[in-house]
Structure formats: C-alpha cells, structure tokens
Amino acid sequence: HISHVILFYFILNYFGFNDYISIYLSIIIEILWEIFENTSIIINKYRRSRTMYRDYSGDSIANMISDTLFCLLGSAIAWYLPMYMIILAILFFEILSYIIIDDTILINIYSLLVA
C-alpha cells in the first residue's frame, strides 16, 4: 500500500494536480480501494486468480487499518523524498512484499484484470 499511494501521487501529479491535491486524492483513492477490495466482486476475482487466494474472505478490520497506515507512510515518502529515492523505495517494498508474502501491486493488477 506504500507503493500504491506513491504511484497514485505521481500519476495525479503528471496530470496536472498540485502536490497537496495529489497527496489527498491518493490517500482517498487508497481508502476507497480498501473498501472496494472487500466487496464480493473483488474477493471472487481474487479467488479465481491464484490458488493462494482460494480461501480469501476479505481483509480484517485490523488489516484495513494497517493498510491505511502504510498508505499514510507512502504519502510521506512521496512528499519528502527525491525521485531517485522514491523509485528505490518502490522497488524495495515491492521486492520485499514478493519475498515475504508472494504478493505485489503487479500481481494484484494481473489477478484482477486476467481473472
């Protein structure tokens, strides 16, 4: 979720939104995604996409809160770090996520689009 907010921030910035609006919208988009991710539509897409998601029943409240807190961390990273450090941070967090839980933003996008 750190990477999500950083990417949203730069996409919004690219399309002409100022820094403040980009940060706020990135956080709002991520919170809305947390809600949408726990609907039956998305849960069923995840279940069909990979065997590790077969028993997925949605996120717990604690998980949703921690995802939101990591989203806030991502917004701080996007706001304060220079671009090269942000790129390194995204790579680091995505590789770490893949190693620890076999899940990344790219895997999630693929799972949602292909399933």
Secondary structure, DSSP 8 states (H G I E B T S, - for coil): -HHHHHHHHHHHHHTT--HHHHHHHHHHHHHHHHHHHTSHHHHHHHHHH-GGGTT-----HHHHHHHHHHHHHHHHHHHHS-HHHHHHHHHHHHHHHHHHHS--HHHHHHHHHH-
